[in-house]
Amino acid sequence: MKLSGDLKAFEARIGHAFADPALLSRAVTHASMSSANRDDNQRLEFLGDRVLGLVMAEALLALDPNATEGQLAPRFNALVRKETCADVARQIDLGKVLKLGRSEMISGGRRKQALLGDAIEAVIAAVYLDGGFDAAKAMILALWGRRIETVEEDARDAKTALQEWAQARKLAPPDYVQTDRSGPDHAPVFTISARLENGASAVATAPSKRAAEQAAAKRLLAQLETSE
């Protein structure tokens, strides 16, 4: 099987040339494009999730030999959650090479967080099956990069941390107010303002309300910590 120019360029972006190109083709084929003669990437997602988890567990243990399980768990969760996986997928422009059915194309599937997060897991599995664990590990560590070293900053849920900050100062829980919604229905962009009763606030935008709320909370926390 010969890869298209876009998939050859994608190989370069992930740093792995496939001995079996069919694995990569399958990894980027969404279920909306599956048929009797074309496998989708769902089974690969299942395997890739486990490979990613093992690589991250090993990396975190090596990074901090003295960390307890209670410290490691939130760091691990931050590195393997769908938001992080989708960020990595966007970093390598995975959406550009996805094979999607017409309905997913129309609904903006190339930008959907869940779809991108699943697809990067499928790509991980494809590299694992093609080149073995060491090849998959090398790719994961390269793509996740400094996220692993700085994970402590992102390990806590920002909305929970902001609520704890407010409670510790006897303030009411923060409010999250949608101030704008732009973009087409298949690719909306939400603007959310995180506000505290002491007047402090911060605004952020994202493709989903939840992501925008988290980003606004994180931005407000950074402002508060700087001012203290």
N, CA, C and O of each residue as an XYZ file, in Angstrom:
912
protein
N       0.845     -1.200      0.000
C       0.000      0.000      0.000
C       0.876      1.244      0.000
O       1.858      1.315      0.740
N       0.527      2.221     -0.823
C       1.285      3.467     -0.888
C       0.507      4.583     -0.214
O      -0.683      4.766     -0.469
N       1.187      5.325      0.646
C       0.531      6.414      1.372
C       0.413      7.656      0.497
O       1.239      7.898     -0.383
N      -0.631      8.436      0.757
C      -0.809      9.712      0.067
C       0.256     10.695      0.532
O       0.948     10.458      1.522
N       0.378     11.789     -0.189
C       1.341     12.818      0.195
C       1.076     13.377      1.580
O       2.009     13.646      2.337
N      -0.210     13.553      1.916
C      -0.562     14.087      3.237
C      -0.134     13.126      4.346
O       0.365     13.557      5.386
N      -0.328     11.828      4.125
C       0.051     10.852      5.153
C       1.564     10.703      5.242
O       2.090     10.451      6.326
N       2.275     10.853      4.128
C       3.737     10.830      4.175
C       4.249     12.011      4.999
O       5.185     11.868      5.785
N       3.634     13.168      4.816
C       4.012     14.347      5.593
C       3.679     14.140      7.066
O       4.410     14.594      7.947
N       2.564     13.447      7.327
C       2.176     13.162      8.702
C       3.191     12.241      9.362
O       3.525     12.430     10.532
N       3.692     11.241      8.624
C       4.739     10.371      9.146
C       5.919     11.199      9.647
O       6.470     10.926     10.713
N       6.296     12.199      8.882
C       7.427     13.048      9.269
C       7.112     13.824     10.545
O       7.988     14.036     11.384
N       5.855     14.244     10.684
C       5.485     15.021     11.866
C       5.518     14.179     13.138
O       5.814     14.695     14.216
N       5.217     12.887     13.018
C       5.236     12.041     14.219
C       6.573     11.320     14.392
O       6.807     10.681     15.418
N       7.446     11.422     13.391
C       8.773     10.823     13.514
C       8.803      9.316     13.374
O       9.662      8.659     13.962
N       7.872      8.751     12.600
C       7.872      7.294     12.402
C       7.466      6.972     10.975
O       6.391      7.375     10.530
N       8.320      6.248     10.250
C       8.006      5.778      8.902
C       7.480      4.347      8.999
O       8.173      3.469      9.512
N       6.288      4.110      8.521
C       5.634      2.820      8.695
C       6.157      1.759      7.732
O       6.220      1.973      6.522
N       6.527      0.620      8.289
C       6.852     -0.532      7.460
C       5.571     -1.092      6.845
O       5.590     -1.615      5.731
N       4.465     -0.981      7.569
C       3.155     -1.412      7.097
C       2.243     -0.187      7.024
O       1.565      0.125      8.003
N       2.210      0.507      5.903
C       1.423      1.737      5.786
C      -0.065      1.536      6.060
O      -0.760      2.481      6.434
N      -0.557      0.309      5.877
C      -1.983      0.056      6.110
C      -2.374      0.345      7.556
O      -3.518      0.713      7.826
N      -1.446      0.184      8.477
C      -1.728      0.471      9.886
C      -2.028      1.951     10.091
O      -2.955      2.310     10.817
N      -1.246      2.799      9.455
C      -1.494      4.237      9.590
C      -2.813      4.611      8.924
O      -3.584      5.404      9.465
N      -3.070      4.044      7.757
C      -4.327      4.334      7.068
C      -5.518      3.951      7.943
O      -6.500      4.689      8.013
N      -5.434      2.819      8.598
C      -6.521      2.378      9.482
C      -6.638      3.290     10.701
O      -7.744      3.584     11.154
N      -5.509      3.733     11.228
C      -5.515      4.577     12.430
C      -6.215      5.900     12.206
O      -6.765      6.473     13.147
N      -6.206      6.399     10.978
C      -6.824      7.703     10.705
C      -8.204      7.558     10.067
O      -8.764      8.536      9.573
N      -8.759      6.337     10.076
C     -10.086      6.101      9.502
C     -11.137      6.054     10.602
O     -11.166      5.119     11.401
N     -11.982      7.045     10.639
C     -13.041      7.127     11.646
C     -14.155      6.125     11.327
O     -14.318      5.702     10.183
N     -14.911      5.758     12.351
C     -15.995      4.790     12.183
C     -17.016      5.234     11.138
O     -17.674      4.397     10.519
N     -17.150      6.534     10.942
C     -18.110      7.039      9.956
C     -17.693      6.710      8.525
O     -18.478      6.881      7.592
N     -16.448      6.236      8.351
C     -15.952      5.859      7.018
C     -15.750      4.356      6.877
O     -15.277      3.896      5.838
N     -16.101      3.582      7.906
C     -15.863      2.143      7.858
C     -16.838      1.471      6.894
O     -17.931      1.973      6.632
N     -16.410      0.326      6.380
C     -17.244     -0.458      5.472
C     -16.766     -1.901      5.530
O     -15.845     -2.224      6.280
N     -17.380     -2.757      4.750
C     -16.996     -4.170      4.743
C     -15.546     -4.341      4.302
O     -14.875     -5.295      4.696
N     -15.077     -3.416      3.490
C     -13.701     -3.518      2.970
C     -12.737     -2.523      3.613
O     -11.578     -2.428      3.209
N     -13.212     -1.788      4.605
C     -12.361     -0.776      5.231
C     -12.559     -0.799      6.744
O     -13.655     -0.521      7.230
N     -11.512     -1.127      7.487
C     -11.574     -1.135      8.948
C     -11.431      0.273      9.495
O     -10.716      1.098      8.927
N     -12.124      0.548     10.616
C     -11.961      1.848     11.265
C     -10.940      1.728     12.394
O     -10.333      0.675     12.589
N     -10.764      2.811     13.126
C      -9.685      2.863     14.121
C     -10.123      2.554     15.551
O      -9.344      2.773     16.479
N     -11.336      2.056     15.760
C     -11.833      1.895     17.123
C     -11.036      0.876     17.943
O     -10.748      1.115     19.116
N     -10.684     -0.246     17.339
C      -9.903     -1.238     18.073
C      -8.497     -0.709     18.366
O      -7.917     -1.007     19.410
N      -7.967      0.067     17.449
C      -6.652      0.664     17.683
C      -6.705      1.677     18.830
O      -5.763      1.778     19.617
N      -7.808      2.422     18.921
C      -7.961      3.371     20.038
C      -7.838      2.640     21.371
O      -7.155      3.102     22.285
N      -8.505      1.500     21.470
C      -8.493      0.709     22.702
C      -7.068      0.324     23.084
O      -6.677      0.451     24.244
N      -6.296     -0.143     22.114
C      -4.921     -0.541     22.384
C      -4.040      0.669     22.669
O      -3.219      0.641     23.586
N      -4.207      1.719     21.891
C      -3.363      2.905     22.064
C      -3.521      3.557     23.420
O      -2.561      4.082     23.984
N      -4.749      3.522     23.946
C      -4.993      4.078     25.281
C      -4.138      3.364     26.325
O      -3.609      3.997     27.239
N      -4.007      2.055     26.188
C      -3.218      1.268     27.155
C      -1.725      1.515     26.980
O      -0.988      1.594     27.963
N      -1.279      1.636     25.736
C       0.138      1.917     25.495
C       0.496      3.298     26.050
O       1.527      3.458     26.703
N      -0.343      4.276     25.792
C      -0.109      5.625     26.312
C      -0.046      5.604     27.835
O       0.828      6.236     28.428
N      -0.960      4.885     28.465
C      -0.982      4.819     29.921
C       0.297      4.231     30.489
O       0.822      4.739     31.479
N       0.807      3.167     29.877
C       2.034      2.550     30.367
C       3.222      3.492     30.212
O       4.041      3.616     31.122
N       3.316      4.152     29.069
C       4.427      5.082     28.836
C       4.392      6.219     29.853
O       5.429      6.594     30.399
N       3.218      6.765     30.109
C       3.106      7.877     31.050
C       3.381      7.436     32.477
O       4.010      8.168     33.241
N       2.916      6.243     32.846
C       3.193      5.742     34.192
C       4.694      5.584     34.402
O       5.225      5.983     35.438
N       5.377      5.005     33.420
C       6.829      4.840     33.504
C       7.523      6.201     33.601
O       8.423      6.388     34.418
N       7.102      7.137     32.770
C       7.750      8.453     32.730
C       7.587      9.192     34.053
O       8.530      9.822     34.533
N       6.403      9.121     34.642
C       6.158      9.816     35.904
C       6.948      9.192     37.048
O       7.461      9.907     37.909
N       7.048      7.876     37.063
C       7.832      7.207     38.104
C       9.308      7.582     37.996
O       9.975      7.795     39.008
N       9.809      7.662     36.776
C      11.212      8.011     36.576
C      11.471      9.472     36.912
O      12.538      9.819     37.419
N      10.490     10.330     36.628
C      10.659     11.762     36.857
C      10.699     12.110     38.335
O      11.424     13.018     38.741
N       9.924     11.394     39.143
C       9.849     11.704     40.577
C       9.826     10.390     41.367
O       8.751      9.890     41.699
N      10.999      9.829     41.667
C      11.087      8.532     42.351
C      10.468      8.527     43.744
O      10.156      7.461     44.275
N      10.284      9.707     44.343
C       9.774      9.787     45.705
C       8.277     10.088     45.779
O       7.714     10.166     46.871
N       7.633     10.256     44.630
C       6.211     10.614     44.616
C       5.355      9.451     45.106
O       5.642      8.290     44.813
N       4.314      9.771     45.847
C       3.372      8.760     46.312
C       2.331      8.485     45.229
O       2.216      9.232     44.257
N       1.580      7.407     45.411
C       0.522      7.094     44.450
C      -0.486      8.226     44.386
O      -0.994      8.554     43.313
N      -0.777      8.828     45.544
C      -1.719      9.940     45.590
C      -1.233     11.152     44.814
O      -2.049     11.915     44.297
N       0.072     11.347     44.721
C       0.628     12.449     43.935
C       0.690     12.095     42.450
O       0.484     12.948     41.586
N       0.978     10.826     42.168
C       1.147     10.401     40.779
C      -0.176     10.343     40.019
O      -0.228     10.680     38.836
N      -1.248      9.917     40.694
C      -2.525      9.704     40.014
C      -3.055     10.946     39.302
O      -3.421     10.851     38.131
N      -3.113     12.117     39.960
C      -3.630     13.287     39.237
C      -2.704     13.739     38.109
O      -3.175     14.277     37.108
N      -1.404     13.530     38.254
C      -0.482     13.878     37.175
C      -0.736     12.972     35.976
O      -0.783     13.426     34.832
N      -0.895     11.696     36.259
C      -1.178     10.727     35.195
C      -2.473     11.091     34.470
O      -2.524     11.111     33.240
N      -3.507     11.375     35.241
C      -4.798     11.705     34.644
C      -4.716     12.941     33.758
O      -5.362     13.011     32.713
N      -3.918     13.913     34.182
C      -3.765     15.142     33.402
C      -3.077     14.881     32.075
O      -3.360     15.559     31.087
N      -2.182     13.910     32.039
C      -1.416     13.628     30.818
C      -2.181     12.768     29.814
O      -1.945     12.869     28.610
N      -3.088     11.928     30.294
C      -3.778     11.006     29.378
C      -5.227     11.409     29.098
O      -5.894     10.751     28.300
N      -5.728     12.464     29.727
C      -7.117     12.842     29.509
C      -7.327     13.307     28.069
O      -6.378     13.665     27.371
N      -8.587     13.293     27.643
C      -8.925     13.595     26.260
C      -8.471     14.991     25.845
O      -8.046     15.189     24.706
N      -8.557     15.965     26.761
C      -8.147     17.322     26.404
C      -6.675     17.367     26.006
O      -6.311     18.014     25.024
N      -5.829     16.674     26.774
C      -4.401     16.656     26.476
C      -4.133     15.913     25.178
O      -3.357     16.373     24.340
N      -4.776     14.764     25.013
C      -4.593     13.997     23.780
C      -5.011     14.829     22.567
O      -4.335     14.815     21.538
N      -6.122     15.552     22.687
C      -6.586     16.380     21.574
C      -5.610     17.511     21.283
O      -5.396     17.861     20.122
N      -5.019     18.084     22.323
C      -4.016     19.136     22.124
C      -2.823     18.605     21.335
O      -2.317     19.272     20.433
N      -2.381     17.403     21.684
C      -1.265     16.789     20.962
C      -1.666     16.526     19.515
O      -0.869     16.734     18.600
N      -2.896     16.070     19.308
C      -3.382     15.805     17.953
C      -3.383     17.086     17.114
O      -3.017     17.066     15.939
N      -3.795     18.192     17.723
C      -3.791     19.468     16.988
C      -2.365     19.907     16.680
O      -2.100     20.467     15.616
N      -1.459     19.656     17.599
C      -0.054     20.025     17.448
C       0.556     19.399     16.190
O       1.401     20.012     15.538
N       0.129     18.185     15.852
C       0.676     17.490     14.682
C      -0.308     17.521     13.509
O      -0.126     16.806     12.523
N      -1.353     18.354     13.620
C      -2.342     18.530     12.555
C      -2.943     17.190     12.131
O      -3.072     16.902     10.941
N      -3.307     16.383     13.119
C      -3.898     15.078     12.849
C      -5.241     15.204     12.149
O      -5.587     14.376     11.306
N      -6.003     16.245     12.498
C      -7.313     16.436     11.891
C      -7.258     16.504     10.374
O      -8.194     16.084      9.693
N      -6.163     17.032      9.848
C      -6.028     17.200      8.396
C      -6.046     15.876      7.658
O      -6.515     15.815      6.521
N      -5.545     14.813      8.275
C      -5.414     13.526      7.568
C      -6.497     12.518      7.946
O      -6.478     11.390      7.452
N      -7.439     12.896      8.808
C      -8.489     11.969      9.201
C      -9.423     11.659      8.033
O      -9.766     12.537      7.242
N      -9.821     10.406      7.943
C     -10.782      9.974      6.928
C     -12.139      9.908      7.601
O     -12.383      9.048      8.447
N     -13.026     10.830      7.218
C     -14.318     10.966      7.878
C     -15.460     10.791      6.890
O     -15.331     11.085      5.702
N     -16.583     10.302      7.412
C     -17.792     10.238      6.619
C     -18.361     11.633      6.420
O     -17.950     12.583      7.086
N     -19.303     11.748      5.505
C     -19.848     13.060      5.162
C     -20.482     13.769      6.361
O     -20.317     14.977      6.528
N     -21.204     13.017      7.193
C     -21.868     13.644      8.337
C     -20.858     14.237      9.317
O     -21.062     15.328      9.851
N     -19.765     13.504      9.546
C     -18.732     14.015     10.442
C     -18.000     15.200      9.823
O     -17.617     16.134     10.528
N     -17.807     15.164      8.525
C     -17.169     16.289      7.841
C     -17.999     17.553      8.016
O     -17.473     18.617      8.342
N     -19.298     17.421      7.794
C     -20.200     18.570      7.879
C     -20.256     19.124      9.301
O     -20.343     20.336      9.500
N     -20.207     18.225     10.291
C     -20.324     18.656     11.697
C     -18.993     19.095     12.307
O     -18.907     19.301     13.517
N     -17.954     19.239     11.479
C     -16.670     19.738     11.982
C     -15.851     18.708     12.719
O     -15.152     19.034     13.678
N     -15.932     17.453     12.274
C     -15.237     16.375     12.973
C     -13.743     16.552     13.096
O     -13.147     16.075     14.062
N     -13.118     17.227     12.141
C     -11.658     17.401     12.195
C     -11.208     18.246     13.384
O     -10.031     18.255     13.745
N     -12.172     18.960     13.990
C     -11.831     19.817     15.131
C     -12.399     19.316     16.452
O     -12.147     19.921     17.494
N     -13.163     18.217     16.433
C     -13.814     17.735     17.654
C     -12.793     17.141     18.624
O     -11.949     16.330     18.243
N     -12.889     17.561     19.879
C     -11.931     17.115     20.888
C     -11.948     15.606     21.084
O     -10.890     14.977     21.090
N     -13.116     15.018     21.242
C     -13.201     13.576     21.491
C     -12.664     12.784     20.304
O     -11.953     11.795     20.478
N     -13.007     13.222     19.105
C     -12.570     12.519     17.907
C     -11.048     12.593     17.756
O     -10.405     11.599     17.420
N     -10.475     13.777     18.006
C      -9.026     13.940     17.906
C      -8.309     13.142     18.990
O      -7.275     12.526     18.734
N      -8.868     13.155     20.209
C      -8.254     12.403     21.295
C      -8.236     10.913     21.013
O      -7.248     10.234     21.293
N      -9.334     10.400     20.457
C      -9.384      8.982     20.106
C      -8.402      8.663     18.977
O      -7.748      7.620     18.988
N      -8.308      9.557     18.019
C      -7.464      9.309     16.850
C      -5.985      9.254     17.211
O      -5.251      8.436     16.654
N      -5.529     10.105     18.131
C      -4.107     10.053     18.505
C      -3.807      8.746     19.218
O      -2.709      8.207     19.083
N      -4.774      8.225     19.979
C      -4.582      6.913     20.607
C      -4.465      5.817     19.550
O      -3.675      4.885     19.692
N      -5.260      5.941     18.490
C      -5.178      4.957     17.405
C      -3.825      5.028     16.706
O      -3.255      3.998     16.344
N      -3.318      6.228     16.520
C      -1.992      6.392     15.895
C      -0.912      5.774     16.779
O       0.012      5.135     16.275
N      -1.022      5.959     18.087
C      -0.067      5.351     19.021
C      -0.069      3.829     18.862
O       0.989      3.203     18.810
N      -1.263      3.243     18.785
C      -1.367      1.794     18.622
C      -0.762      1.343     17.303
O      -0.106      0.304     17.235
N      -0.984      2.130     16.256
C      -0.443      1.773     14.947
C       1.082      1.753     14.976
O       1.704      0.855     14.409
N       1.682      2.740     15.635
C       3.142      2.781     15.752
C       3.632      1.605     16.592
O       4.650      0.988     16.279
N       2.904      1.302     17.651
C       3.257      0.166     18.512
C       3.243     -1.145     17.725
O       4.172     -1.945     17.837
N       2.212     -1.364     16.945
C       2.107     -2.601     16.171
C       3.139     -2.649     15.042
O       3.613     -3.720     14.663
N       3.472     -1.493     14.522
C       4.409     -1.432     13.397
C       5.867     -1.511     13.837
O       6.680     -2.169     13.189
N       6.195     -0.837     14.943
C       7.600     -0.744     15.342
C       7.923     -1.238     16.729
O       9.089     -1.239     17.123
N       6.908     -1.665     17.492
C       7.148     -2.159     18.833
C       7.010     -1.083     19.898
O       6.795      0.091     19.598
N       7.139     -1.509     21.146
C       6.915     -0.594     22.267
C       7.910      0.566     22.282
O       7.527      1.703     22.558
N       9.173      0.293     21.991
C      10.173      1.356     22.036
C       9.867      2.464     21.033
O      10.069      3.642     21.326
N       9.383      2.091     19.856
C       9.038      3.097     18.849
C       7.857      3.942     19.313
O       7.854      5.163     19.155
N       6.855      3.280     19.886
C       5.690      4.016     20.379
C       6.081      4.921     21.537
O       5.628      6.063     21.620
N       6.909      4.420     22.416
C       7.354      5.210     23.561
C       8.124      6.441     23.113
O       7.895      7.537     23.625
N       9.028      6.272     22.167
C       9.821      7.404     21.679
C       8.922      8.470     21.067
O       9.138      9.663     21.283
N       7.921      8.051     20.309
C       7.016      9.021     19.699
C       6.195      9.757     20.758
O       6.060     10.979     20.706
N       5.652      9.012     21.711
C       4.832      9.628     22.755
C       5.640     10.650     23.550
O       5.183     11.773     23.763
N       6.820     10.273     23.982
C       7.638     11.179     24.786
C       8.005     12.428     23.989
O       8.068     13.523     24.546
N       8.247     12.267     22.691
C       8.584     13.421     21.856
C       7.382     14.343     21.674
O       7.521     15.565     21.742
N       6.207     13.768     21.443
C       5.017     14.582     21.192
C       4.486     15.240     22.463
O       4.053     16.392     22.430
N       4.518     14.525     23.572
C       4.024     15.115     24.835
C       5.046     16.116     25.387
O       4.671     17.084     26.049
N       6.321     15.886     25.119
C       7.374     16.840     25.443
C       7.341     17.359     26.865
O       7.286     16.590     27.824
N       7.376     18.687     26.988
C       7.463     19.323     28.304
C       6.178     19.187     29.119
O       6.163     19.512     30.307
N       5.124     18.722     28.507
C       3.900     18.494     29.285
C       4.176     17.545     30.452
O       3.588     17.682     31.525
N       5.068     16.592     30.234
C       5.377     15.615     31.281
C       6.105     16.276     32.440
O       5.806     16.009     33.604
N       7.058     17.140     32.119
C       7.841     17.799     33.169
C       7.031     18.838     33.922
O       7.267     19.070     35.108
N       6.086     19.461     33.252
C       5.319     20.543     33.876
C       3.924     20.099     34.295
O       3.072     20.942     34.577
N       3.673     18.802     34.342
C       2.326     18.302     34.592
C       1.779     18.728     35.949
O       0.565     18.846     36.112
N       2.638     18.955     36.907
C       2.163     19.360     38.236
C       1.316     20.621     38.155
O       0.386     20.798     38.941
N       1.637     21.507     37.199
C       0.901     22.758     37.051
C      -0.518     22.519     36.549
O      -1.420     23.309     36.826
N      -0.720     21.410     35.796
C      -2.022     21.153     35.181
C      -2.771     19.993     35.809
O      -3.872     19.660     35.372
N      -2.185     19.365     36.841
C      -2.770     18.140     37.382
C      -4.084     18.381     38.120
O      -4.929     17.487     38.174
N      -4.268     19.541     38.674
C      -5.497     19.810     39.404
C      -6.524     20.455     38.487
O      -6.187     21.285     37.643
N      -7.749     20.073     38.659
C      -8.850     20.667     37.922
C      -8.937     22.148     38.304
O      -9.066     22.477     39.483
N      -8.868     23.031     37.323
C      -8.810     24.469     37.591
C     -10.078     24.980     38.278
O      -9.992     25.828     39.166
N     -11.248     24.482     37.887
C     -12.486     24.942     38.514
C     -12.538     24.526     39.978
O     -12.975     25.299     40.830
N     -12.096     23.314     40.269
C     -12.058     22.861     41.666
C     -11.069     23.699     42.472
O     -11.360     24.103     43.598
N      -9.907     23.956     41.892
C      -8.892     24.748     42.590
C      -9.391     26.159     42.861
O      -9.132     26.710     43.931
N     -10.102     26.752     41.909
C     -10.621     28.104     42.103
C     -11.694     28.117     43.188
O     -11.748     29.044     43.995
N     -12.542     27.100     43.212
C     -13.571     27.031     44.253
C     -12.934     26.877     45.633
O     -13.380     27.495     46.599
N     -11.885     26.047     45.722
C     -11.190     25.877     46.996
C     -10.545     27.193     47.437
O     -10.542     27.522     48.624
N      -9.999     27.943     46.476
C      -9.395     29.236     46.786
C     -10.449     30.167     47.373
O     -10.192     30.854     48.362
N     -11.632     30.193     46.768
C     -12.704     31.069     47.244
C     -13.196     30.634     48.621
O     -13.392     31.477     49.496
N     -13.394     29.354     48.825
C     -13.873     28.845     50.106
C     -12.900     29.161     51.229
O     -13.314     29.487     52.341
N     -11.606     29.063     50.941
C     -10.601     29.339     51.964
C     -10.639     30.783     52.416
O     -10.145     31.111     53.495
N     -11.223     31.654     51.599
C     -11.311     33.081     51.938
C     -12.740     33.507     52.224
O     -13.078     34.691     52.203
N     -13.586     32.485     52.496
C     -14.985     32.705     52.858
C     -15.756     33.474     51.776
O     -16.616     34.301     52.081
N     -15.438     33.190     50.522
C     -16.148     33.783     49.399
C     -17.113     32.746     48.815
O     -16.918     31.540     48.968
N     -18.136     33.231     48.158
C     -19.078     32.330     47.482
C     -18.372     31.626     46.322
O     -17.372     32.129     45.809
N     -18.880     30.478     45.912
C     -18.278     29.785     44.769
C     -18.272     30.685     43.532
O     -19.146     31.541     43.396
N     -17.329     30.513     42.651
C     -17.257     31.352     41.442
C     -18.446     31.120     40.516
O     -19.036     30.040     40.492
N     -18.780     32.153     39.761
C     -19.815     32.054     38.733
C     -19.147     31.951     37.371
O     -18.084     32.528     37.146
N     -19.777     31.214     36.467
C     -19.282     31.095     35.096
C     -20.379     31.582     34.158
O     -21.444     30.972     34.061
N     -20.110     32.673     33.477
C     -21.122     33.327     32.647
C     -20.681     33.305     31.183
O     -19.585     33.747     30.840
N     -21.555     32.783     30.339
C     -21.257     32.808     28.904
C     -21.522     34.208     28.379
O     -22.645     34.704     28.458
N     -20.489     34.843     27.845
C     -20.627     36.218     27.359
C     -20.691     36.310     25.840
O     -21.044     37.351     25.287
N     -20.346     35.208     25.169
C     -20.402     35.246     23.712
C     -20.382     33.826     23.153
O     -19.880     32.896     23.784
N     -20.935     33.688     21.964
C     -20.869     32.425     21.217
C     -20.737     32.802     19.755
O     -21.584     33.513     19.215
N     -19.688     32.334     19.117
C     -19.455     32.671     17.729
C     -19.163     31.412     16.925
O     -19.090     30.312     17.473
N     -18.999     31.588     15.629
C     -18.702     30.454     14.770
C     -19.956     29.726     14.336
O     -21.027     29.942     14.903
N     -19.838     28.855     13.326
C     -20.988     28.096     12.840
C     -21.416     27.023     13.837
O     -20.677     26.712     14.771
N     -22.595     26.461     13.642
C     -23.121     25.464     14.577
C     -22.216     24.243     14.692
O     -22.126     23.638     15.760
N     -21.545     23.875     13.601
C     -20.712     22.678     13.652
C     -19.335     22.938     14.267
O     -18.596     21.995     14.550
N     -18.988     24.210     14.475
C     -17.685     24.526     15.080
C     -17.800     25.792     15.934
O     -17.182     26.810     15.625
N     -18.598     25.723     17.013
C     -18.814     26.916     17.833
C     -17.591     27.281     18.675
O     -16.734     26.446     18.966
N     -17.542     28.553     19.053
C     -16.504     29.041     19.968
C     -17.227     29.771     21.097
O     -17.984     30.711     20.857
N     -16.985     29.329     22.328
C     -17.656     29.903     23.491
C     -16.716     30.822     24.258
O     -15.535     30.518     24.427
N     -17.249     31.943     24.717
C     -16.503     32.861     25.581
C     -17.158     32.836     26.957
O     -18.348     33.112     27.103
N     -16.355     32.502     27.955
C     -16.855     32.367     29.329
C     -16.079     33.300     30.243
O     -14.859     33.427     30.135
N     -16.806     33.950     31.146
C     -16.195     34.793     32.167
C     -16.318     34.104     33.528
O     -17.423     33.789     33.968
N     -15.182     33.870     34.191
C     -15.175     33.325     35.553
C     -15.123     34.504     36.512
O     -14.243     35.357     36.402
N     -16.068     34.557     37.461
C     -16.188     35.741     38.321
C     -16.301     35.352     39.796
O     -16.954     34.368     40.144
N     -15.658     36.138     40.650
C     -15.765     35.971     42.089
C     -16.491     37.173     42.677
O     -16.508     38.249     42.079
N     -17.094     36.986     43.857
C     -17.876     38.071     44.450
C     -17.018     39.241     44.903
O     -17.543     40.315     45.196
N     -15.696     39.046     44.963
C     -14.815     40.168     45.315
C     -14.481     41.035     44.100
O     -13.703     41.983     44.209
N     -15.064     40.714     42.944
C     -14.868     41.513     41.744
C     -13.836     40.961     40.778
O     -13.760     41.406     39.632
N     -13.058     40.018     41.213
C     -12.036     39.434     40.337
C     -12.698     38.612     39.235
O     -13.685     37.917     39.478
N     -12.156     38.694     38.035
C     -12.726     37.938     36.918
C     -11.668     37.696     35.846
O     -10.637     38.369     35.805
N     -11.942     36.728     34.986
C     -11.074     36.432     33.851
C     -11.927     35.807     32.762
O     -12.925     35.144     33.042
N     -11.528     36.024     31.526
C     -12.303     35.565     30.375
C     -11.442     34.630     29.523
O     -10.235     34.830     29.392
N     -12.082     33.602     28.943
C     -11.374     32.678     28.057
C     -12.336     32.157     26.999
O     -13.550     32.151     27.204
N     -11.799     31.727     25.885
C     -12.604     31.151     24.812
C     -12.113     29.744     24.499
O     -10.935     29.431     24.678
N     -13.027     28.899     24.029
C     -12.682     27.514     23.680
C     -13.820     26.929     22.848
O     -14.905     27.507     22.781
N     -13.571     25.774     22.208
C     -14.604     25.152     21.363
C     -15.755     24.516     22.141
O     -16.752     24.119     21.538
N     -15.638     24.409     23.473
C     -16.739     23.870     24.281
C     -16.875     24.712     25.546
O     -15.919     25.358     25.975
N     -18.073     24.701     26.141
C     -18.292     25.474     27.361
C     -17.390     24.978     28.479
O     -16.800     25.773     29.211
N     -17.286     23.664     28.608
C     -16.478     23.099     29.692
C     -15.017     23.542     29.568
O     -14.398     23.951     30.550
N     -14.483     23.457     28.362
C     -13.087     23.856     28.161
C     -12.902     25.344     28.413
O     -11.883     25.759     28.965
N     -13.880     26.150     28.014
C     -13.781     27.591     28.237
C     -13.848     27.923     29.723
O     -13.124     28.795     30.203
N     -14.722     27.222     30.450
C     -14.814     27.435     31.898
C     -13.494     27.066     32.585
O     -13.017     27.796     33.454
N     -12.909     25.929     32.189
C     -11.637     25.516     32.772
C     -10.542     26.544     32.468
O      -9.744     26.893     33.339
N     -10.518     27.018     31.227
C      -9.489     27.990     30.841
C      -9.659     29.310     31.583
O      -8.677     29.931     31.990
N     -10.913     29.736     31.757
C     -11.168     30.977     32.486
C     -10.780     30.833     33.956
O     -10.190     31.742     34.540
N     -11.116     29.684     34.551
C     -10.756     29.435     35.944
C      -9.243     29.425     36.115
O      -8.720     30.001     37.069
N      -8.547     28.779     35.202
C      -7.088     28.722     35.275
C      -6.480     30.118     35.156
O      -5.536     30.458     35.869
N      -7.030     30.917     34.249
C      -6.517     32.282     34.061
C      -6.773     33.139     35.300
O      -5.919     33.925     35.710
N      -7.957     32.977     35.889
C      -8.283     33.756     37.084
C      -7.398     33.336     38.258
O      -6.929     34.181     39.019
N      -7.173     32.036     38.402
C      -6.277     31.558     39.465
C      -4.889     32.153     39.335
O      -4.290     32.568     40.327
N      -4.376     32.194     38.119
C      -3.039     32.755     37.886
C      -3.002     34.218     38.287
O      -2.023     34.683     38.872
N      -4.080     34.953     37.968
C      -4.148     36.367     38.352
C      -4.157     36.524     39.872
O      -3.460     37.376     40.422
N      -4.945     35.701     40.536
C      -5.077     35.789     41.987
C      -3.768     35.444     42.692
O      -3.375     36.104     43.654
N      -3.098     34.398     42.199
C      -1.842     33.984     42.816
C      -0.740     35.009     42.618
O       0.146     35.151     43.460
N      -0.799     35.729     41.491
C       0.185     36.781     41.235
C      -0.017     37.980     42.145
O       0.942     38.627     42.566
N      -1.289     38.271     42.444
C      -1.608     39.467     43.232
C      -1.452     39.256     44.738
O      -1.402     40.224     45.497
N      -1.374     37.993     45.174
C      -1.269     37.737     46.626
C       0.150     38.011     47.151
O       0.409     37.847     48.343
